[in-house]
Amino acid sequence: MPSYLDWVRAFCLSFPNATEDVQWEHDLLFRIAGKIFCVANLEPGMSPTKMAFKCTPEKFAELVEIEGIIPAPYMARNHWVALLEMDALRRPELEGLIRNSYQLVRERLPKKIQAELEAKPAAAKARQTKQARAAKRKR
């Protein structure tokens, strides 16, 4: 497994309500409420791209001018870019772009789903607090 997959996976799964699954045999998809925000190629020999993500129209135009970054196959019309080489961008910049992709996809979710996602972390945090208090009382 290419080394970049480890940090990309950990980074993408650090976002609230982010999930992962493998689709199309060799693509690791990161999603929020079923909507993809980042794709990492598990088998670089099967496709020239290493990773793809969504960006704003302005950023899309800027990024495709950089060597090693192309409009993402099948998704360029939705302002997705694909990296042919991971060193086309520095890691901090890449993390910022993935974070932005997550936000862009999340903002496009229906308001009802956004509200449900907001409620999930609050409910989980309340449960953790309640469990911590119970554990403290047992001591």
N, C-alpha and C positions, 0 to 999 in steps of 0.2 A: 504494500500500500504506500503510495507516495506520501512523503513527510508532511506536505501542506494539508493533507486531509485531516490530520489530527487536530491542528489548531483551528482550521475552518469549522470542523464539526463541533468542537468545544465552544467556539465563539458563537456560532449560530444557535446552538441549544441553550446558550445563556440568556437569550431573549425570552420574555414572559410568553408562555403558551406556545412556544416553538416546538415543532415535532419534526421527526425525520422518517423517511422510508426510502426504499430502493424501488425504482421504476425503470422501465425500458432496459432492463437487464444490467445496466452498468452506471446508472445515474443515481447519486445520493441526493434526494430532494429535501429541502428544509421548507417547512410550511407554517403558516399561521392560519388557523381556522380552515384548513384544507387548501389554502391558496399558497402557491410557491413563491418564495422570495429569494432563494438561492439554489443553484444546482452545482454539484461537484461531480466530476467524472471519476468513477472508481477504476476504470480501465483506460488509461490514457492512450493505449494502442488502438482502441476502437474508434476514437474520435480525436481530431486535432485540438479540441478545446479542453481546458482544464476546469474551468468554472464559468458560471454565468449568473448575472443578477440584473435586476431592474434599476433604472435610474431616471432622472428627469430628462425631458427633451434637450435641455441645454447641456447637461452633463454628458448625455449620449453623444451629442455632436462633438464635444471636446474629447471624450475618451476614444472614439473610433479613429481619431487622428494620431493616436499613440501607437507606435510599433508594438505588435504583440497583442493588440486588442482589436476585435472585429465586431460588427453587428451580430448578435446571437442568431444562429440559424433558427428559422421558424418563428422567432420572437422579436426580431428587430423592429417590426411595426409597432410593438408595445414598449419600445425603448429599453430593450435588454441588450447588454453587451456580453461578449464572451472573451475570456483570456486564453490566448494560445500559449503564453508563457507566464508563469507566476511572478517572474521578476519584472514584468512590464510596469508594475506599481510597487511601491514600498508597502510593507505590511500595515503600518498605521493608516495609510490612505485607503488601502483595500478594506480594512475593518470599518472605516467610516462610510465607505460606499455600501458595504453589506448592511450596516446599521440603517442607512438611508433607504435601502431597498426594503428592509423589514417595515420601516415606517410608512413608506409609500403604499405597500400592499395592505398594511393594517388600516390605513386611512381610507382605503377604497372599500373596505368591508361594510356591509349594511350596519346601520346604527344599532340595531337590536343585537347583532353579534358582537359589536364593539362593547356594548354595555355588559353582555354576558362575560366577555373576556376580562373586563375590568372587575367584575364581581368575583371571579375565580380566585385571583391572588388575594383579595381581601378576605375571602372565606378561608382560604388555606392559612393565611397569617393568623386569623382569629383562632383556628383549630390548633396551630402550633403554640400559641400563647396559652391556650387552655390546657394543653398537654404539659407544657412547661410548669404551669402552676400546680397541676396535679402531681407531677413528679417531685416538685419542691415540698409539697405537703407530706409526701410519703417519707421524706428524709428525716 
